[in-house]
Amino acid sequence: MKRNPIYQKDELLSNRSPILPVLMLSTNAVLAFLVLINIYSVSGNAAQTGEIRYSAFLELYYILLLLLFLLILLLAPALSAPAISGERERKTLSLLLSTALRPVDIILGKLFSVLSSIFLLLLSTAPILACTLLYGGIRFPELFLFLLFSFLSALFSSSLGLFFSSAQRSSTGAIASTYIAEFLSFGLMLLLFFFLPELSLTPLLYYILLCLILPLLSVLFLTLACLRLSPP
């Protein structure tokens, strides 16, 4: 199978850059520190009172998930929004469009580059998140569903970033627009979650709907990005 040349070029640049390894190391260090602090606190409380608060491990699990999810929401636009506008600022976008590459090849290459970095970050944190499985209350399917939703959210945020990157000339404007659109989108999702009883939806059904809607919206914004790059 022929590899996308844009993805291959970005992958080589990413391998030579220390940013991703440093980000993975710092993220896992923070998560591991929180796990150790939680275990130390629960152990100290058990030594003094003879009581083990298993609910503390469940609270830790949700804190770790929240921090990791927020990191993904911050990272995806930062990587995707400058992808096309950065080429335009460096005066290299016209050179890319003059090659045999189609706009869809450029957009997908940039998308795969962003998602591969985020996927590696998610994969590296899986062992630390799995520590909460040792104490019960959390099952592996729940952890898998979180990783799936995080990846789909990264896909949606990256698609937003590529759309604004193709529509705006400056990377600063593309990044700001992406963060605003992302904040409004996920804010609306959170708001709808609190009105599930009025909408006659269960949390599981709402989650399934989001997992279906996010890829569809991603395809829409990627298509619009390709149209922005297509010659008139």
MARVO-999330 format. One record per residue (C-alpha): residue number from 0; x, y, z. Coordinates in nm, 2 decimals. Each point is the difference from the previous one (the first is absolute). Layout:
N
SITE   k      X      Y      Z
SITE NUM      X      Y      Z
...
END
This chain:
232
SITE   k      X      Y      Z
SITE   0   0.00   0.00   0.00
SITE   1   0.14   0.34  -0.10
SITE   2   0.05   0.23   0.29
SITE   3  -0.12   0.36  -0.01
SITE   4   0.30   0.22  -0.07
SITE   5  -0.12   0.28   0.22
SITE   6  -0.05  -0.23   0.29
SITE   7   0.34  -0.16  -0.07
SITE   8   0.17   0.34   0.00
SITE   9  -0.17   0.12   0.32
SITE  10   0.08  -0.33   0.17
SITE  11   0.37   0.04  -0.08
SITE  12  -0.01   0.35   0.14
SITE  13  -0.18  -0.12   0.31
SITE  14   0.25  -0.27   0.06
SITE  15   0.28   0.25   0.00
SITE  16  -0.18   0.23   0.24
SITE  17   0.02  -0.05   0.37
SITE  18  -0.35   0.16   0.06
SITE  19  -0.21  -0.32  -0.01
SITE  20   0.23  -0.21   0.22
SITE  21   0.03   0.28   0.25
SITE  22  -0.38   0.05   0.00
SITE  23  -0.06  -0.38   0.05
SITE  24   0.26  -0.01   0.28
SITE  25  -0.15   0.30   0.18
SITE  26  -0.36  -0.12  -0.04
SITE  27   0.07  -0.34   0.13
SITE  28   0.21   0.14   0.29
SITE  29  -0.29   0.22   0.11
SITE  30  -0.25  -0.28  -0.02
SITE  31   0.24  -0.24   0.18
SITE  32   0.06   0.26   0.27
SITE  33  -0.38   0.03   0.06
SITE  34  -0.04  -0.38   0.02
SITE  35   0.28  -0.03   0.25
SITE  36  -0.13   0.29   0.21
SITE  37  -0.35  -0.16   0.00
SITE  38   0.14  -0.34   0.10
SITE  39   0.21   0.15   0.28
SITE  40  -0.30   0.20   0.13
SITE  41  -0.22  -0.31   0.00
SITE  42   0.27  -0.21   0.17
SITE  43   0.06   0.26   0.26
SITE  44  -0.37   0.03   0.08
SITE  45  -0.02  -0.38   0.02
SITE  46   0.29  -0.02   0.24
SITE  47  -0.16   0.25   0.24
SITE  48  -0.36  -0.09  -0.01
SITE  49   0.00  -0.36  -0.15
SITE  50  -0.24   0.12  -0.27
SITE  51   0.08  -0.01  -0.37
SITE  52  -0.20   0.25  -0.22
SITE  53  -0.04  -0.19  -0.32
SITE  54  -0.20   0.30  -0.13
SITE  55   0.33   0.20   0.00
SITE  56   0.13  -0.22  -0.28
SITE  57  -0.31   0.07  -0.20
SITE  58   0.04   0.37   0.06
SITE  59   0.36  -0.03  -0.12
SITE  60  -0.11  -0.17  -0.31
SITE  61  -0.23   0.28  -0.10
SITE  62   0.26   0.27   0.08
SITE  63   0.25  -0.18  -0.22
SITE  64  -0.25  -0.03  -0.28
SITE  65  -0.10   0.37   0.02
SITE  66   0.36   0.12   0.00
SITE  67   0.09  -0.22  -0.30
SITE  68  -0.31   0.10  -0.19
SITE  69   0.07   0.37   0.06
SITE  70   0.36  -0.05  -0.12
SITE  71  -0.13  -0.16  -0.33
SITE  72  -0.24   0.29  -0.05
SITE  73   0.29   0.24   0.04
SITE  74   0.25  -0.20  -0.21
SITE  75  -0.21  -0.08  -0.31
SITE  76  -0.07   0.36  -0.11
SITE  77   0.36   0.10   0.08
SITE  78   0.13  -0.27  -0.23
SITE  79  -0.26   0.03  -0.28
SITE  80  -0.09   0.37  -0.03
SITE  81   0.35   0.11  -0.12
SITE  82   0.03  -0.30  -0.24
SITE  83  -0.12   0.18  -0.32
SITE  84   0.03   0.36   0.11
SITE  85   0.36  -0.07   0.10
SITE  86   0.07  -0.12  -0.35
SITE  87  -0.16   0.32  -0.14
SITE  88   0.21   0.22   0.23
SITE  89   0.32  -0.18  -0.11
SITE  90  -0.11   0.05  -0.37
SITE  91   0.01  -0.38  -0.05
SITE  92  -0.38  -0.07  -0.05
SITE  93   0.00   0.11  -0.36
SITE  94   0.29  -0.24  -0.06
SITE  95  -0.20  -0.29   0.15
SITE  96  -0.30   0.08  -0.21
SITE  97   0.21   0.01  -0.31
SITE  98   0.12  -0.36   0.05
SITE  99  -0.20  -0.31  -0.09
SITE 100  -0.14   0.00   0.35
SITE 101  -0.38   0.06   0.02
SITE 102  -0.14   0.23   0.27
SITE 103  -0.15  -0.31   0.17
SITE 104   0.35  -0.16   0.02
SITE 105   0.13   0.31   0.17
SITE 106  -0.28   0.02   0.25
SITE 107   0.00  -0.37   0.08
SITE 108   0.38   0.00   0.04
SITE 109  -0.02   0.28   0.25
SITE 110  -0.29  -0.17   0.18
SITE 111   0.19  -0.33   0.03
SITE 112   0.30   0.18   0.13
SITE 113  -0.20   0.17   0.28
SITE 114  -0.20  -0.31   0.09
SITE 115   0.31  -0.23   0.01
SITE 116   0.16   0.23   0.26
SITE 117  -0.32   0.01   0.21
SITE 118  -0.04  -0.37  -0.03
SITE 119   0.35  -0.06   0.13
SITE 120  -0.07   0.23   0.29
SITE 121  -0.32  -0.19   0.09
SITE 122   0.17  -0.33  -0.04
SITE 123   0.28   0.10   0.23
SITE 124  -0.24   0.09   0.28
SITE 125  -0.20  -0.32  -0.02
SITE 126   0.22  -0.19   0.26
SITE 127  -0.04   0.27   0.25
SITE 128  -0.38   0.02  -0.05
SITE 129  -0.02  -0.37   0.03
SITE 130   0.14   0.02   0.36
SITE 131  -0.35   0.09   0.11
SITE 132  -0.12  -0.34  -0.13
SITE 133   0.19  -0.17   0.28
SITE 134  -0.23   0.13   0.26
SITE 135  -0.34  -0.07  -0.16
SITE 136  -0.28   0.23  -0.09
SITE 137   0.14   0.06  -0.35
SITE 138  -0.01  -0.26  -0.27
SITE 139   0.21  -0.03  -0.32
SITE 140  -0.30   0.08  -0.23
SITE 141  -0.05   0.34   0.17
SITE 142   0.37   0.08  -0.05
SITE 143  -0.02  -0.10  -0.36
SITE 144  -0.31   0.22  -0.05
SITE 145   0.18   0.29   0.14
SITE 146   0.30  -0.05  -0.23
SITE 147  -0.24  -0.03  -0.29
SITE 148  -0.19   0.32   0.08
SITE 149   0.33   0.18   0.06
SITE 150   0.13  -0.11  -0.34
SITE 151  -0.33   0.11  -0.17
SITE 152   0.02   0.33   0.18
SITE 153   0.35   0.05  -0.12
SITE 154  -0.11  -0.09  -0.36
SITE 155  -0.28   0.27   0.03
SITE 156   0.23   0.26   0.15
SITE 157   0.27  -0.07  -0.26
SITE 158  -0.25   0.03  -0.28
SITE 159  -0.12   0.33   0.13
SITE 160   0.37   0.11   0.02
SITE 161   0.06  -0.10  -0.36
SITE 162  -0.31   0.18  -0.12
SITE 163   0.09   0.33   0.16
SITE 164   0.36  -0.05  -0.10
SITE 165  -0.10  -0.02  -0.37
SITE 166  -0.24   0.29   0.04
SITE 167   0.22   0.25   0.17
SITE 168   0.34   0.14  -0.10
SITE 169   0.16   0.03   0.35
SITE 170   0.07  -0.29   0.24
SITE 171  -0.10   0.22   0.29
SITE 172  -0.34   0.07  -0.14
SITE 173  -0.05  -0.37  -0.09
SITE 174   0.10  -0.12   0.35
SITE 175  -0.23   0.26   0.17
SITE 176  -0.29  -0.09  -0.22
SITE 177   0.04  -0.37   0.06
SITE 178   0.01   0.04   0.38
SITE 179  -0.31   0.21  -0.01
SITE 180  -0.19  -0.24  -0.22
SITE 181   0.12  -0.29   0.21
SITE 182  -0.10   0.16   0.32
SITE 183  -0.35   0.08  -0.14
SITE 184  -0.04  -0.36  -0.14
SITE 185   0.10  -0.19   0.32
SITE 186  -0.18   0.26   0.22
SITE 187  -0.32  -0.08  -0.19
SITE 188   0.06  -0.38   0.04
SITE 189   0.05   0.05   0.37
SITE 190  -0.31   0.22   0.03
SITE 191  -0.21  -0.27  -0.18
SITE 192   0.13  -0.26   0.24
SITE 193  -0.18   0.18   0.29
SITE 194  -0.33   0.00  -0.19
SITE 195   0.00  -0.37  -0.09
SITE 196  -0.31  -0.08   0.21
SITE 197  -0.19   0.28  -0.19
SITE 198   0.12  -0.14  -0.33
SITE 199  -0.09  -0.36   0.10
SITE 200   0.35  -0.12  -0.05
SITE 201   0.21  -0.23   0.21
SITE 202   0.37   0.08   0.06
SITE 203   0.10  -0.31  -0.20
SITE 204  -0.22   0.10  -0.30
SITE 205   0.13   0.35   0.02
SITE 206   0.36  -0.13  -0.01
SITE 207  -0.08  -0.22  -0.30
SITE 208  -0.15   0.30  -0.18
SITE 209   0.31   0.20   0.07
SITE 210   0.22  -0.27  -0.14
SITE 211  -0.21   0.00  -0.32
SITE 212  -0.03   0.38  -0.03
SITE 213   0.37   0.09   0.06
SITE 214   0.13  -0.20  -0.30
SITE 215  -0.27   0.14  -0.22
SITE 216   0.08   0.36   0.10
SITE 217   0.37  -0.08  -0.05
SITE 218  -0.06  -0.11  -0.36
SITE 219  -0.20   0.31  -0.06
SITE 220   0.27   0.24   0.12
SITE 221   0.27  -0.20  -0.19
SITE 222  -0.20   0.02  -0.31
SITE 223  -0.04   0.38   0.04
SITE 224   0.38   0.02   0.06
SITE 225   0.06  -0.19  -0.33
SITE 226  -0.23   0.23  -0.18
SITE 227   0.18   0.30   0.13
SITE 228   0.33  -0.13  -0.14
SITE 229  -0.15  -0.11  -0.34
SITE 230   0.07   0.24  -0.28
SITE 231  -0.30   0.20  -0.13
END
